[in-house]
Amino acid sequence: MVLNQVLRSEESIARNVCDQPKSEPKSALRATLLATREAQSEQAGQPARNEALARRIQEVLARHDAQSVGFYWPVAGEFDARAVVARWLAADETRGAALPVVVRPHAPMVFHAWRADSPMKEGRYRIPVPAEEKIAVPELLLIPCVGFDMDRYRLGYGGGYYDRTLAAWPEGVRPVRIGIAYESGKCRALPHETHDMPLDAIVTEAAIY
């Protein structure tokens, strides 16, 4: 009941935020969606959202045969996937996980191996990264989304890091790309460039798209 009320509220928020003139720049939409998400993180319904989203991520991970998962350190009201990934790792000692590391601005990221007890250090943009710089190449990526649309296009932070990283991915080992978002970030259609590629799926607290 609580989650249903939360989702009805989020549908209204998403319509109000995303149904803007198409001439509105991505930067304005991004700022609005980020502000909405951060405000939402302080609301009473947030624990219910997070529990539902965690269950759906577990479902997606169970659908795929990946032995290594890349995810992200949560910032700006993003869903915190660390507990979900830690449980997934604990179920099979042969599995591995990794976090993205910005090596230098405007360059592809690398992934460094992570476990629940990994020592961390401050990386670029003050985002924690594993202290041990052990390179990993994940088979499945959990990618944070500021916004998304029904064609599974993602609105990110505007830096292009995931685009460059995926373009530079080792040939022949393309990862499964799963977007992680809240329903409040759902838009009917996002502006995108010809080189943009849709994700394989988007997971929210309400659905797997």
N, C-alpha and C positions, 0 to 999 in steps of 0.2 A: 504493500500500500504506500509506504513512504517513498520507495523508489519510483513508483508510477507517478506520484505527485511531482517528484523531482523532474522526471522526464518530460511531463507535460509543460512544466515551467521552462525547461531547456529548449523545447521545440519553439516556444514563443520567442525566447531570446535569440535563437539561431535565425528565425525569420526576420526579426528586427535588425539584427547585425548584418546579415548577408544580403538581404534583398535591397541593396543599394544600387544606384545607377552604375552601369558597367564602366562608366568613365572614371569612377572613383579609383585612385591609384592603389596598388597592392599595399603600399606602406600604410595608408589610412585604414584599410581593412585589417591589416595585421595588428596595428596598434589597438583597434577596437576589440578584436578577438582576444588579444593578450590581456587587456584590462578586464574583460568579461571573465576570462578564466581565472585570473588572480583573485577577483572579487568572489567568484564561486567557491574558491578553495577555503574561504572563511565561513561558508554557509553551513547550516545544520545538516543538510542532506549530503554533504561531501563524503562521510564515511560509507554511506549506502552506495554512492556512485563508485567509490574505489573498490569496495568488496565485489560489486558486480563486474567491474572492468577486470579485476584480477582473475575472476572465474573465467571470463571469456578469453583472456590471454592464455590461461592454462589450457583451455580447450583448443586454441590454435596451435600451441606448442605440441599438444598430443596428436594433432592431425599430421604433423610433419615429422620426417625421420631425421631431422638435423641433429648432429651431435655437438654443434657449436653455435652459440647464439651471441650476436652483438646487440647491445642495448645502449642505454644512455644514463647519465647522472641527472636526476631531476632538477630543473630550474623553473622559475617563473610560473608556478602553479601546475607544472606537468605532473602526470601520474607517476608515482614512484614505483618502478617495476622491480626494485632490488629484492624484495621478499619473494616475489613470484619466481624470479630467476634463481634465487638461492634454493628454493624448494625443488625446482626443476633439476638443479645440479645435484642436490642431495639424493635424488632418486636413482642416480646412475653415476658412479664415480668416473666413467669414461667420458662424460660430457664436459664441455668447457664453455666459458662465457668471456666476453671481452667488452671493453669500453672504448669509445672513439677518443682519439687524441689529436688535437690541432697542432701540427708540427710547426707550421708557419702560416701567416695570413694568406688567404686566396690560393691555398694548395690542397690537394687531397689529404684527408685524414688517414691515420693508421689506427689499428685496433690493438690494444694491449690487454693481455689476459687478466681476468678478474675473478676472485672468489669472495665469498661473504666476509672472510677474515683478511682480505688483502690490505696491506698498508697503503695509504693514499697520500698524494702530495698535490699541491695546487698547480693546475695547468693554466694554459692561456684563458683569458676571460674569467679567471678565478674559479674555474670549474675543476673539481677534484678529478684526478686521474691516478691509475695504479702507479705506485712508487717503482715497482719492478717493470722495466720496459721490455716485456716479453711479447713479441709480435704474434698476432693471431689473425686468421682469415675465417671469419664466421660464415656458416652456411645459411643462416637466417638472421635477418636484422629486424629489430624492433625500433622503429623510427618515430620520434616525436613529431606531432603535427600541431601547428598553430590553428590551422583550419583544413578542411577537406571538402570535396564535393562527391556527388553520387557516381561520377566516373572514376573515382579513386585518385584524383589529382590532389596533391598535397600543397598546402601553403606553409612554408617554413619561416625561418627568421630573416631571410633575405641575403644571407652570406654565400649561398650556393655550395656549402661544404659537402652536403650529401650528393649533390649532382656531380661535383668533381670527383668525389671518392668513388662513386659507382662507375663513372666513366673510366676510371683508372683501375678498376678491379681486375685481378688476374683473369686472363682469357680462359673460358671454358668452365669457370666455377661461379657463375652468376648466383648471388644469394637470393633467397626468398625475401621479399621486402614487405614488411607488415607495418602499417602506420598505426600509431597509438594516439587516440584523441578522446575528447569528451563530446557528447552530443551537441553541446553549446557551440562547437566549432564547425558544425555541419552546414554546408551551403549547397544550393541546388547546382550552381556552376561557378567555378573559379576561373579567373583569367589565367591563361597559361601560354607558354611559348611553344613553337613547333618542336623544339628539342626536348620538352618536358615529357616524361614517361609516367603513366599511372603506376601506382603501387599494386602489388598482388592482392592485398586486402587491407581494409581499415577496421580496427577493433575499437569499439567504444563500450560504455557501460550498458548500452541498449542493444547492440547488434554487432554482427560481423558482416561487413559489406564486401 
